[in-house]
Amino acid sequence: MSRSTEPGLAEPSSAQKEIFEEHLGEAAFLWTQWEAALGSPHLTLGDVTEGDEHRLLAHLDALAQSASPGVEALLGTALESSEADTVTAGALALLYSGEERHLQRILELFQEDEARRSLLQRALELCGNPSWAPRLLPLLRSEAPALVAATLEVLGFWGHEPDPDLDWRLLLAHVEPRIQAAALRLARVTPGRVEAAWLREALESPSPAVRDEALLTGLLSGAEGVWSRCRRLVERSSGHGRLAMMLLGMEGRHPENLALLQARLAEPGACADALWALGISGCVEAAESCLPLLEDTSLGGLAAEAFCCITGLRLEGRFKAQPGDEQASAPGASWDGLAPGTTGVELPRASLGAVREWWQQERTRFRPGLRYLWGQPLTPAWMLESLELLPMRRRHALALEVLLRSRGACQVPTRAFSEVQRSRLLTARAGMHRLLVDRPLEGRGAEPPARARVPGPIVSGGQAPRPSVDASRMLAVTGGGMVSAIGDGAASSCAASRAGVVRISALEGYALWDEDLREVEPARGHQVSWLTDGFSGLGRLIVLGSAALRDLHPAVRQDDWRRSAVFLVTGNDFYRGMLQEEAPHAEEREWLRGQCLHRLIPATLRAAGVQGAPRTQEVLFGEVGFLQALQRAREQLERGVVERCIIGGVDTLVEPHLLRALDQLGLLKGPERAVGLLPGEAAAFLVLERADAARRHGASVQALVESPSIGAEPFHRFSREPAVGAVLAEVIAQALGGDGGAGGRTGLVIAGLNGDEYRARDWGHALIRLRGRRLLPEDCPEWYPAISFGDVGAAAGPLAVLLAAHAFRRRYAGTDAALLWMVGDDGSRGALRLRASHPLMD
């Protein structure tokens, strides 16, 4: 080995900074994509959630979790950027952290920086927290109208009732229309605060925004005269009745309202808005009014969209105009706050002949006098379900109708992140009895608007973990530390993996032949170069392990080590042992194994700055050695020998002698081998305690570990025996409890695949066996850590546990139970089930 076998921790280089810069750049890009997706005519809420939003939140999460001064400086610079998306992404990341000093900084900029205020406003809206409201209320007394308006809009987005002493008269009589409009919107969550005289004045305002807000506030409060004013706005030939048309569409079953909208189709300035409203009406007559306009060069896309929204026709195949027949369609209606407006979205055109033929066959199933949405009669249940199914740009109008027809009880903020929207949808479903689709929009004696719940901080996905009946007997993960090619610590590594960050680089010391180029190129893999450059052998393992242990330090005090057991798992050098030409080096391998047994743990602890010697320590080998360490840790904890166990894995497959072995065995991915593994290196450590003991002393429980299951095939990877998944399926079944009920609660699989086809076949056969026994759901998602980290050998087990624990804690796992399985090429197989911790134990 070069340099020293007992090196100190190297200071992180610029590699980690580059990763954080990538997080910020990707977050800025995805923010723009996400905002645009809110008006998409093609994407549903699920598409947006699993697409741009998922990735955006992952990058924001990675930035928010870092306490590094460098990251804070990076985000501070982002706030001063001239790029709007970078400013918003930086503000979101700072607010996402939940730290008081970051909130204070954003509020100061929100107050002082007029150029960036709208960007900071959007970040505040999305990261709304009930505890922040008192910090915003003093801003309403500002002399700056734009600041007062922006503050009112933030509070209105949250649905937060302002200070009872607020002088509504001053706000509603303000010379700034934006303040009047924002005050009216906020008044919808403060019943009785707007007097009828003020509302009448607002309804006659020359400002369209003020009139629109007055219409909605008046309808929700049951004020008199609002509906007649709405009709007059539609009757005006001068326009400015966009929202009023949409409201008439919601009452489109009534012939006089439908006739008024149909009459506006003949007016060029109002036709687009009338088409939008007719699509909302859901009436058979409205659908037929769209047919003559399907071939219109400017309105054909809007007419097709409205027709499909009523009838449920999918505009694809023969129903969609062919590229040669389709002309550019004018921008269609979309959402610009409260009412449909215009945007650059191009809508597909319909083939008139095919649509007419379809309509002649299907029209008989549509009854006059009923409203339809996507071909189904409009009911409260279907309205709420459609908020998950409709294209994004049509959800805004539907959510507004849900709000109006429930008299404010069912509020779904369609411009919030998905978790907030789905939380509100659950509340709306619980109060579905208030959603009366046959009730007129204008009415008195209705219940007052329900006070809205302020959206919580943006934390993606997941569901509340369920307690386990035997949780007190499980092992609790109360700390973790990691170093990998994509992070200096566990939090940054897990967040980077979630965000899809990959760092693949050229590896020194071994080259591969490229037949096409007729030249050699370096092997590639995932290496922690800023730590391991210049180290090899035992020294490389020590430098990796000590870095991960240092990340673990906050969870283990110095005096805790003397009452702890340390188990460290490392590679078993299986690949070099399989090569006949490596036989002369068997003595060297045996010497290295002895060095690991006797020196790896003490040297790693010293390099990490650990002063006390653990009560027990043991080195194990191979991928499944991690599960063996878990079994021994459980035994020692249950016997009371120690108070906690620290289990780690450290391994590297990127050194030249290992790359040579992997290549000669046909495992290494390269120019001449498209299917194979990319080697990596990493170290990961877990702190484990008895769950009941952790609860007693108030430890933060990140995950609960159930009993591992271990087995072995009677052959190894290179024995020419086929992989049929028998042992792998059996150990997984044992880990799941052997019954479908337990397995059915496992909503995530963290798979030990590494790119090797043999291992993939083994898992494929095992999966067939498991599903045949109904031990895993058919649609159970799978995570593949090797995509982010490469094949990290013996470090894979603890690394995967930390991935699951982090996902449980950050609530993006989507489940409260995960299965982890691993395969060793020496024939070993193992599996483990993890659970999210009980809420009372956090």
N, C-alpha and C positions, 0 to 999 in steps of 0.2 A: 504494500500500500504506500502511497505517496503522502508527503507532508506528515501529519501526526495522526496516531490512532485515537487520540483523545483531544480532538480539537474543541475550541470554544465556538460559541454560536456566531456565525457571520451576520453582519448587519444586512437587512434586506436591501437589494439593489433597486434599480428603477423598474424592474419587471412588475412588481405589484402596483406601482404607480401607473404603469401602462394599462394594466387591467382595469383600474378604477377609471382611467380616462376612457377606456372602451365602454365601461358601464354608462358613463355620462353621455358619450356620443350616441350610443344605442338608445338610451332613454329619451334623448332629445328627438331622435328620428321617430321612435315609436310613439312618442307623445303626439306628434303631428299626424301620424297614421291613425292613432286611436280617435283623435278629435274628428278626423275626416270620416272614420267608420261610423260615427254616430248618425250620419246622414246617408249611409249606404243604402241603395235600393236592392242590394243582393244579400248582404250579410245579416244573420240573425244575432240575437244576444249571445247564444252559445258560440257562434263563430268568432265573435269579437272577444268573448271571455277567454276562449282557448287559443286565440291567435295573438293579436297585437297587445291586448291588455295583459295577458299572462306574462309575456316577455317584458313589457314595460314595468310591471310591478316587481318582477324578478330583479331587474337592473336597479330600480329605486331601492329595493330592499337591501341589495348588496352595498349601495352607497350609504344608506341610513344606518346600517349596523356597524360601520367602521368608526372607531373613536380616534382614528389617526389624524393628527394635525394636518398631514398632507392632504387628506380627503376633504377636511373642512376648508382648507385653503383653495382646493380645486372647486368646491361648490361655491365658495365666496366669489371666486373669479367668474363662475358661471352666472351669478346674479348680475354682474356688471357687463355681460356680453351684449353685443349688438344683435345677436340672433335670438328671436323670440322663443323658439323651441328650447334653446339651451337655458334661458332664464327660467322658464317654467319648470323644466326638468330639475334644475338646481334647487328651486324653491320647494318642489314636491319632495325631493330627497331630504332636505333639511327638516321640513315639517313632519315627514314620515318617521323621523327619528324620535319624535315626541319630547325632545329636550326643550326646556323652558328658554334657554338662551337662544336657541335657533328660532323659536316662535317670536321672541322679542325682536330679533334682527329682521325677520320678515315683516312684522308689524311696523317697525320703524321705516323700512323701505316703502311699504304700502302707503304710509302716511306722507312720506317726503318725495318719493320718486314718481312724478306724474307720468313719465314716459313708459315706465314699466308697471304701473299700477294695475292695469287690466290683466297682465300676465300673473302677477302675484295674487290678484283677486281669484283667478281660476284655481290656483293652487290652494288657497284658503277654502274655497268652496268644496273641493274634493277631499280635503283632509279635515273637514269640520269635526270639532270636538266640543261637547257641551261646556267643558270648563273654560273654553276660550271666549265665550260670549261676553263676560264682563270686561274683557280686554278691548273689545270692539265698541261697546256702547259709548264710551267717552268720545269716540271719533264722530258721533252723530252731532256733537255740539260744535264741530269745526266750522270755520268761516269759509272753507273751500267747498263749493257745491259738488264738485266732481268726487271728492273724498267722501262726503256724506252719502251721495248716491251709491258709490261702490260699496260702502259699508252696509247700507240698507239692502243691497242686492246680495251680499254675502249672507246676511242674517235671513233674508227671504229664501235663499237656496237651502239653508239649513232648516228652515221652518221654525226658527227660534222666536219666541215671543219676547219683544224688547222690554225695556224698562217701563213699568206702569206709569211713571211720571212723564213719559215722552209726550211732547205737545204735538199731537197729530194735526191740529189745525195749521200750525206753521209748516209742517211738511207738505200737506195736501194743497196749501195755498202758495207754495214756493214758486218763484218765477222760473225755476229750472224744471222742465218737463220730466227729465230723467229722475229727479227726486220724487216728483209726484207719482210717477209710474212705480218706482220701487216701493214707496210707502203704501200704495194700494195693494201691491203684491204681498207685502209683509202683513197688511191688515187682514189677509185671509186666514192667518193663524191667530188672530186676536179678535174673537167675536165681539161685536158691539162697539168696536172702537171707531168706526166710520159712520158718522151721522148721515141720514138720508139726503140732507141738503148738500153736504160735501160730495156725495156720490153723484147727485144730479149735475152738479157743476162739472165734475170730471167726465161724465158722459157727453157733455157738450164741448169738451176741450178741443181746440184746433189740433192738438197733438195726437196722431194715431196711436202711439204707444200708451198714452194716458187713457184714451178711450177704451183701448183693448183691455187694459188692466181693470178699468172700472166695470166693463162688461162682466168679466169673470168674477170679480169681487162681489158685484151686485147679484149675479146668479147664485153664487154660493151662500150669500146672506139672505136670499129670498126677497130682495128689495123690489118694490113695485116699479113698473115702467121700464125695466131693463130689456125685456123681450121686445117691446115695441120699438125701443131705440135700436136694437139689433136689426130688426127688419128694415128700419129706415136707412140704416147704413148700407144694407145690401141693395136697396132700391135706388140709391144714388148712382147716377151715371158717371160721377167723377172718380169713382173708385174708393180706395182707402177702406174697403169693407172686407178685407181678406179674412180676418178672424170671425167677423160676423157671418160670412158665408159658411165657414166651417161649422159654426154653431147651428146654423140652419140645416146643414147637412146632417147633424146629429139628431135633428127632429124631422128628417126628410120624409118620414112616413106620411106626414100630413100633406095633403095635395097642394095646399097653398104655398107651403115652403118649397116643395119640390118644383112647382111651376115657376117660382121666382128664380130658383137656381138655373133651371133650364132656359129661362129667358135671357139670363146673362151670358149663356154660351154664344149668343150672336154678337156680343160686344167684344171687340179685339182686346181691349184693355182689361177685361174681367174674365175672359174665357178660361185662362189657366187656373185661376182661383176657383172658378165655378166647377171645373173638372175635378179638382182636388176634393171639393166639398161633396160632389156627387158620389165620388168613390167612398167617402165616409158614410154617406146616407145608407148604403147597403140595399137599396131598393131595386126591384126588377126594372122599373121605369128608368131609373138612373143608368143602369147598365146598358139599356137599349139606346139611351141618349149618347152614349160614348161611341157606339158602332159607326156612325157616319164620319166621325173624326179620326178613325184609325189610320186612314191614309193621308191625313193632313201632314204636310212636310214639317210644320213647326210644333203641332200639338199631338201628333200621332203617338209618341211615347207616353205622354201623360194620359191620353185617352185609354191606351192599352193597359196601363198600370191601374187606372180606376176600374176598368172593366174586370180585370183579374182579381182585384181586391174584393169585389162584390161576389163574383161567380166562383172563384177558386181555380180558374183555368191557369195552368202553368204555361208560361210563354216560352216554349221550347219545342224543338223538333219542327214539325210542319206548321205549327202555329206562329212561329217566329219568322219575321221577314228575312229573306235571304240577303246576304251581303250585297249582292248586285242590285236588289230592289230597294234596299233601305237607304233613305236619305238622312242627312243630319237632322236630328231632332232638337228642338229648342230645349233649354234647361227646364227641368221639371220642378214642381213645388217641393219644398222641404221645410225644415224647421229653422226659424231665426228668432227664437225666444218664446213667443206665445202663439204665433200664427205661421202658416205656411208662407214661405217666401221663395226666392229663386236661388239656385246654386248652379255650379258648373257640371252637375251630374248629368250624363247622357243616358236616356232611357231607351231600351230596345223597342223596336216597332213590331207590330203584329201583321200577320198575313190575313188580310180582310176576308178572303174567300174561305180559308180554313176555319177562321173564327166564326163566321156566320153559319157555316155548316154545323159546327159543334153546338152553337147556341140553339139552332133549330131542334137539335136532338135533346138538349138538356133543359130548355126553358120550362118545360112542363113541371119540373120538380121545384121550381121557385114560385112561391105564392105571393100575389100582390098584398100589400099591407104589412108584410114582414120585412125585417131588416136582416141582411146576410153579411157575414164576414168570411171571406175566403171559402165561399160556397156552403157555409153552415149557418143555421139560424143564430142570431145574436142572443146569447144568454149571458148571465153574469159569469158563469164558469168558463165559457168559451172566450169571453173578453179577457179574463185574467190569463187563461192559457195562451191566448194569442200574443200576449206580451212577450212570451218566450219564442214564438214562432214567426211573427211578422218580420219583414225586413226592417232594419233599424230606422229608416226615415219615416216609416208609417207608425211606429210605436208611440211617437210623441203625441200625435193627435188622439190615439186610442187612450193613452194614459191620462190625457186631459179630460176625456169623456168619463173615464172611470172616476176621476176626482170629482167632477161635477155631479154625476149621478149618485155618488155615495155621499154627497154634501160634505166633502172634505175628509171623509173617514178613510178612504183608500187612496193613499198618495204614493206613487211610484216615480221617483226622480230619474227620468230617462237620460239625463246627462251626468249622472253619477257613475262611479265604478260598479261593476256587476254585483259585488257582494252586498253593497247597500241596496241595490235594486231588488235583489232576490230576497233580502231580509224584509223589505217593504211588501214584496209580493206575498210572502208568507203571512204577514199581518193582514193584508187585503183579503186573502182567502179565508182567514179566520173571521173576518167581518163581512163576508160576501152577502149576508142577509140585508146589508144596507145598500147594496148595489142594485137599484131597481131600474131596469132598462126601459120599462114602460112608463116611468114617471116623467112628467114634463121637466125640462131643464129649469124653467121658471116656476117657483112654487114657494108658498109661505108655510110656516108651521113646521118646517123640517128641523131636524136636529142641527145644532151649531157645528161648525167644522171641528173635527178632532185635532187636537194639538199634535203636530208632527214630531216624530222622534228625530233628533239631530243625527245625521250620518256620523258613524264612527270613523276612526282613522282607517286608511286604506290598507287592509291586510287581505291578501288574496286567498280565496277558496276555502275549502275545508268545512267541517262540521264539528259540533261540540263533541269532545270525546266522552265515551260512555265508561262508567266505572266498571271494573271487573270484580267479581265476587271474591276472588282469591288474590287481589292485588297486593295485600299486605305480605304475602309469601313470595312475591316476585322480587327480582333484583331491579333496583332503580338506578338509572343512569343519571347521575347528579353533576356531571361535568364532562368536558371533552376537550381535546386538543388535537390539532392536525397541522401538517404542512404538506403541500402538494404543488404540482406544476401550475395551479391556478389560484393559489392563495397562501398567505403567510399563516393563517389560522383556520380553525374549524368554521367559524362564521363566514369568513370571506370565501373559503373554498366551497362550502355548501351553497352559498348564494351565487357564486360564479357558475357552479355546475347547474343550478336551477335556471340561470339566465342563458345557458348554452355557450358559455365562454370556453374556448379550447386553445391551448398553447402547445402546438406541435413544432418541434425544432429539429434541426440536423444534429445527429449524435456523432461525437468524435470517436475515432479509433476503429470504425468498421464501415466498410463501403459495400454497396450492392451493385450488381451489373445490370445496366439497362440495355437490353438487346436492340430496341428501336433506335436509341441514340448512339449505340455503340460506345458507351462510356460508363464509367462508374459514378455513382452518386452516394452521398452519405446515407446510412440508415436513419430513420426518423422515429421520434418518440416523444414522450412527455417527461421532461426532466426538470428538476428544481435547480437549475443551473446557478442561480444566485447564491445558493448554499453549498452545492456539492462540487462545483468546479475545482479540480485539483485534488479531490479526495477519491479514494477507491477502497474496496474491500471493507474491512471492519470500520475504518475511519469514516467511510461514506454513510454507513448505517448509523454511526454514533451522531454524526452531524444532523442527520434527518431526525433521529429519535429525540435528541435534545431540543431541537426547535419545536417539535410537537409538544414535548413536556413543558416547555416554557409557556406555550399557549395554554396549557392546562393549569398553570400555577394559581390563578384566582380561585379555583375550586378545591385546592389542597394546600393547606398551610404547612409551614416547615415542620411543626411538631406533629402533624398528622401522619407523616411518613413512617414514624416508628411504630405506629399501630396499624400499618397497612401491609398488604401483600402486593407484590408486583409480578405480573406475568407478561412476558414479552415474546411475541411470535415473530419469527423471521423465516427467510426462504430456506428450503431444504436442498438446494442445488441439484434438483432432480434432473434438469435438462443436460447439464454437463455429464452427469453420471450415466446418461443413456447413450452417450457416444463412445464407441469402442476406442477411438483414437484418443479419448480423454483418460483412458485407464492409467497411464503413467502418472497422471495428476491426482489420483485417488488419495495419495498421502497428503497432498496440499489441501484437498477439500476436507479431509478429516481434521487437519490442523485448524482450518478456519472454523469448522463446526465446534471444535474444542474452545477456540478463542471466544466464539459467541456464547457458549455455555458459561464460561468463567468470567469474561470481561465485559460483555456487551451491556448488561444492566448496570454494573457499578460505574463504568466509564460514561454511559449515557446520563446517569443521575448526576455525576460530578459536573459534566459539561453543561447540564441544565441548571446548575446551582443548587441542587438538593443537598442539604447538609446531613439530615438524619438518615440512617440506614433502615430500609424496610424490614419488618419482622420476618417475612419470607420473600424469596424471589426465585423465579424459575423461567428458563428459556424453553420455548417449544418451537416446532418447525412445521412448515407447510401451511397451505391455505386453511385447512380444517383444524390446524393447531389452535386457532382462535376459539373454536367451539370447545375444544378440550380445556382451554384455559377458563372458559366460562363455567364448565362443570366443576373444575377445581376451586374456582372462586366461590361458587355457591356452597360447596362443602365447607370451606373455611369460614364463610360468613355464618352459616347455620350452626356451626360448632362454636362460634364465638371466638375463634382463634385471632381474628383481626376485626377491625371496625369497618374497613373498606378495602376494596381491591382495585388496583390500577392495572388494566389490561390494555396492552398496546400491540400494534403490528408495525413493523418497519421492513421494507424490502426495496430492492432496486433491480430492475431487469435491463438497465440501459448501459451497463458496463461492457466493454468490448468482448470479453470472454463469454459473457452470457448471450450477447447478440450473435456471436459466431455459432454457439450451440443452437439457439432458436432458429437461425437461418438453415443450418445443416439438417435440422429435424423437420424442416418444411413448415414452420409455424410463423415465421416473421413476414409481415406484410411488406411488399416492396414493388419495384417496377415490373418484376417478372412473376409476382404472386399477388393477385388482386384481393384474395381472401386470406386473411391472417391477422395476427395480433400486432398492435402497436405497443411496444414496451413502455413502462412508466416507472416512477418511483414515488414513494410517499411514506409518511409515518402518521399514525393515528392512535390516540389513547382515549380510554374511557375510564371514568371513575364510577364504580359500582358499589352500592350499599343495599342492605335489606330495605325493602320499601317501607316497612313499618318504622324502622329506625330513622330513615330519612325524613319521614313525616313528623316524628317526634321532635327532631332538632331543627325542623323548619328548612330543610334543604330544598332547593329548586329541582324538582324531578322533571327531567326532559323526556324520558321514555321508560317503559317497563319492559323487562326482558323475561320471556318465558323460557322454559327448559329447552336447551338445544338438543338436536337429534343428529347422531353421527353414524355413518356406515361406510362400507368400502366394497367396490367391485373386486372380483377375484382376478382382475387383469388391469393393466395400465393403458395409457393413451396410445402407446406404440406397439401393442401386443397383437395387432391385427384383428382383435375382437370387435364386433360392431357395438356401437353405443345404442342400447335399447331402453334406457331410462328406468330400469327396474329398481335399482338401489336408490337412485335420486328420488323417484316417486315415493318410495317407502319412507325415506327419512323426512320428506316433506309432509307426508301423511301423519307421521308421528309428531312432527312439530305443530301440525294443525289440530292435533287431538284425535285424529282418526275418524272424525264424523263431519258430515256435511254442514251441520249447524255451526260448528266452530269455523270451518273453512269459509262458509258464506259470509262471515263477518270480516274476512280479510280482503281489504279493498285495494291492495297495492302489492306488487311483487318487485323486489329489488333483485335483479337477476345477475348471476355470476358469468354472463357471457362475455367473451373477450375478442370476438371476431373469428375464432377458430371454428371451422365447420363441424368438426367432430363433437365439440362441446354443444353446439347448437342442435345437432341431431339428438344428443342425449336429452336435452331439455324438451325438444319437440315430442319425443316419445313419452317422456315423463308427464308432459302436460296432457296428452291424450289419456293416459291412465288416470290422472287426477280428476279430469273433467268427467271421465266415465264414472268415477265414484262421487261426483258432485262435491269435490273438496275445494274447488276454486271456481269463481264465477266466470262465465264465458267472456265477459267484457272487462275482466280485471286488468287495469293498466300495468305496464311494466316499465321500470327504470333500468337503465344500463350505465352504471358508473364508469365503465371502461371508455365510454365515448368521451367523457370529460377528463379522466385521469390516466387513461391507458391501463394496461394490465399491471397492477401494482402488487401482484403475488400475495404474500402473507399479510400485507396491510389492507387487503380488500375487505375483510370481515369487519374490523372496527370502523373503517372508513364508511362502509355501508350503514352501520348502526348510527353513526353521526349524521349521515344524510337523512335517515328516517327521523331521528330525534329532532333535527333542525326543522324538518317539514312539519312535524307535529306541533312544535312550539310556535312556528310562524304561520300555522294554519293553512298551508297550501297542499298538504298531503291528500286531501279529499277523502280521508278515511281515518279511523282510529286504531286500525290494526294492519300491520304490514308483514309480509313474509320475505325473509332473506335466505337465499340458498347459494351454496358455493360448491365448486367442483375442483378437485385437484387432479392434475394429469397423472399422478401416481395411483389413481383409482379411488382416492378418498372422496366422500360425499358428505354434505352436511346441510342442515337447515335450522332456522330459528324464526320464531314469531315475536314481533315487537308490538307493544301497545302504547297509545298515547296515555299520558299520565292523567289521573283523576283530577278534575279542576281544583278540588280542595287541597291537592298536594302541590300545586304550583305556587 
